[in-house]
């Protein structure tokens, strides 16, 4: 939930595949996505999604048209979210802390700022950095899956080890508290996807996991089926996120039919 201009709004977070489908696929998907957006809801995406779009000019152009009609939060990448969590370790992190840009159709100057950002050196530098991170993360995940050294433990032990190693500290937080949620959710996804579900590593997986780092801070996350299955397993077994709805493409088609 986020408060904007004195009103509370439910945050509906779209992963890359869902936004792509909304921009370029069938009318049912597009209108199904829009039908979820009530007067008290706002969409959110990760800047990582726009990095994934960066090599497709037609997608970025469609996105620019999209933000001229739909209010949208563009969230910071994983490493910045993690840094915010570490800096605010003694207080609660909110979705407001994670916003990089906000689109508002009622403010044309904001639209222009976003469009200029997508053509800026800053955005291209971000694309380069995040793509390098993706390659490095994929290679590391692939090695770990092959050896399974880090997967012979419980999910709690796995996450504690990873979070402690990432911060170079002994971590006393548990999966039941509200601290450093981005690292917890990313590592739980690794555990349940590759240890529990025995999935094979895919080159797109790091971006999928890193986009999910913001899930504990939103009200609804719409993603593809495989990611949704892992998230539902986490939701059932842990308290990393509370009361967050996980939706898939099928739900958008059903929403459109129901709306009609």
Order of alpha helices (4+ residues) and beta strands (2+ residues): beta-beta-alpha-alpha-beta-alpha-alpha-beta-alpha-beta-alpha-alpha-alpha-alpha-alpha-beta-alpha-beta-alpha
